[in-house]
Amino acid sequence: MSVICGNRRRHSDGEPVAHASVAAVRACFLAEEVWACDWLTMHVHPDDGEQYALECGGLAWALPDGRGYTCEHGHDHIHAEVRAREGWDYAADPQEAGLLAGRGIQPVAMNGGGIDIDVAAMRYAASLPG
């Protein structure tokens, strides 16, 4: 789905742009600042199956509550100080999730969902002083 945005002053070429959601069009009109999302997304080359990463490039804007930012393709990022205050952090894999859990920090997958915890890594982190 795409929604045509008529906010010509926000787009460099002055032409209407198709955004991925109504929320993106709303942000394009109302957000103080918008920028291109720089989250790396994985792609597969159709000829040889090799994986490569590209920046998302979708419209991104600050969340209204000031906790972080989001983009029109659903990439959210919560600021580090907010994550620390709330007692959680992003983990890229089960081992990192275990290290966080062992230090009393709730691990969350990079996509904001749940993540498996490596029990050995959790026990190791819990055994460290301080």
C-alpha positions as CSV (number, residue, x, y, z in Angstrom):
1,M,0.0,0.0,0.0
2,S,1.2,3.5,-0.6
3,V,-0.4,6.9,0.1
4,I,0.3,10.0,-2.1
5,C,1.6,12.9,-0.1
6,G,0.9,16.4,-1.3
7,N,3.4,18.1,1.0
8,R,5.5,19.5,-1.8
9,R,7.5,21.9,0.4
10,R,9.0,18.9,2.3
11,H,10.3,17.1,-0.8
12,S,13.3,18.4,-2.7
13,D,11.9,18.1,-6.2
14,G,8.5,19.6,-5.2
15,E,6.6,16.6,-6.6
16,P,4.1,14.5,-4.7
17,V,5.6,11.4,-3.1
18,A,4.1,8.0,-2.3
19,H,4.7,7.1,1.4
20,A,4.2,3.6,2.8
21,S,1.5,4.6,5.3
22,V,-1.0,7.3,6.5
23,A,1.3,7.8,9.6
24,A,4.2,8.7,7.2
25,V,2.1,11.3,5.4
26,R,1.0,12.7,8.7
27,A,4.6,12.9,9.9
28,C,5.7,14.5,6.6
29,F,3.2,17.3,7.3
30,L,3.4,17.6,11.1
31,A,6.9,16.4,12.3
32,E,9.4,19.2,13.0
33,E,12.0,17.2,11.2
34,V,12.0,14.2,8.9
35,W,15.0,12.3,7.4
36,A,15.8,9.2,5.5
37,C,15.9,6.0,7.7
38,D,19.4,4.6,7.9
39,W,18.5,1.2,9.2
40,L,20.4,-1.5,7.3
41,T,18.1,-4.0,5.6
42,M,19.2,-7.3,4.2
43,H,18.6,-8.2,0.6
44,V,19.4,-11.2,-1.6
45,H,20.9,-10.7,-5.1
46,P,18.6,-12.6,-7.5
47,D,21.5,-13.9,-9.8
48,D,23.8,-15.5,-7.2
49,G,21.9,-15.5,-3.9
50,E,24.5,-13.4,-2.2
51,Q,23.2,-11.3,0.7
52,Y,23.9,-7.5,0.9
53,A,22.7,-4.7,3.1
54,L,21.2,-1.4,2.0
55,E,19.9,1.5,4.0
56,C,16.1,1.5,4.3
57,G,15.7,5.1,2.9
58,G,12.1,5.4,4.1
59,L,10.8,8.6,5.7
60,A,11.7,8.7,9.4
61,W,10.6,11.0,12.2
62,A,10.8,11.4,16.0
63,L,8.2,9.6,18.1
64,P,5.7,12.1,19.6
65,D,6.7,11.0,23.2
66,G,10.4,11.8,22.5
67,R,11.5,8.2,23.3
68,G,13.1,7.7,19.9
69,Y,12.2,7.5,16.2
70,T,10.3,5.4,13.7
71,C,10.1,5.2,10.0
72,E,7.4,4.5,7.5
73,H,8.5,0.9,7.1
74,G,8.2,0.1,10.8
75,H,11.9,0.5,11.9
76,D,11.8,1.8,15.4
77,H,14.7,2.9,17.6
78,I,14.3,3.9,21.3
79,H,17.1,6.1,22.6
80,A,19.7,4.5,24.9
81,E,18.9,6.6,28.0
82,V,15.2,5.6,27.7
83,R,16.1,1.9,27.4
84,A,18.4,2.2,30.4
85,R,15.8,3.9,32.5
86,E,13.2,1.3,31.5
87,G,15.5,-1.6,32.2
88,W,15.8,-3.2,28.7
89,D,18.1,-3.1,25.7
90,Y,18.3,-4.4,22.2
91,A,20.1,-7.8,21.6
92,A,21.3,-8.9,18.2
93,D,21.5,-12.7,19.0
94,P,20.8,-15.2,21.8
95,Q,24.3,-14.8,23.2
96,E,24.0,-11.1,23.6
97,A,20.5,-11.6,25.0
98,G,22.0,-13.9,27.6
99,L,24.7,-11.5,28.6
100,L,22.0,-8.7,29.1
101,A,19.7,-11.0,31.0
102,G,22.6,-12.1,33.3
103,R,23.1,-8.5,34.3
104,G,19.4,-8.0,35.0
105,I,18.5,-6.2,31.8
106,Q,15.5,-7.4,29.8
107,P,16.7,-8.3,26.2
108,V,14.6,-7.3,23.2
109,A,15.2,-8.4,19.6
110,M,16.4,-5.7,17.2
111,N,12.9,-5.8,15.7
112,G,11.3,-5.0,19.1
113,G,10.0,-8.5,19.7
114,G,11.1,-11.4,21.9
115,I,14.4,-13.2,21.6
116,D,15.8,-16.5,22.8
117,I,18.3,-16.3,25.6
118,D,21.6,-18.3,25.6
119,V,21.5,-19.7,29.2
120,A,25.3,-20.2,29.3
121,A,25.9,-16.6,28.5
122,M,23.4,-15.5,31.1
123,R,25.0,-17.6,33.8
124,Y,28.5,-16.2,32.8
125,A,27.2,-12.6,33.0
126,A,25.5,-13.2,36.3
127,S,28.8,-14.6,37.8
128,L,30.7,-11.4,37.0
129,P,31.3,-9.0,39.9
130,G,29.5,-5.7,40.2
